[in-house]
Amino acid sequence: MSLKYIANEDLTVAFDNLAGPPGIAYSGDVDIDPVAVKPVLSIKCKALDKQVATSPITIIWSPVLPCPHKAAGHTFTAGAGTITATATKTKAAGNLVLRVEDTGNCKGSWVNSSTSATVPCSCNCEISDAGQAKAKAQ
């Protein structure tokens, strides 16, 4: 297993659309958020003076905090997913640390504004930026 940067509270998550409404467009990577994109943060363990993110990251999207995709003629309704650690040795506060390139999946749904039909969606999600580029873990 290779050494990769440990994710801290400044991490960023990318979402790669696999399925969804026609014409879906990506609006950009997402920083952690206490409601929508929530890792377990270690209070004692830090990487570059920021709390280390540990497994899992829970992702919960709603109409108030919609996913980072946009689709004309569709309204986002809900979605959820997780990213789990691939680290096998390094722990913080008893949990495996998250690292850059750790991945997961997110599933949700949209409603077609014209027909009211539900359109399922899914994304691969990945920690695209660890929030720091010094501390590494296996």
Order of alpha helices (4+ residues) and beta strands (2+ residues): beta-beta-beta-beta-beta-beta-beta-beta-beta-beta-beta-beta-beta
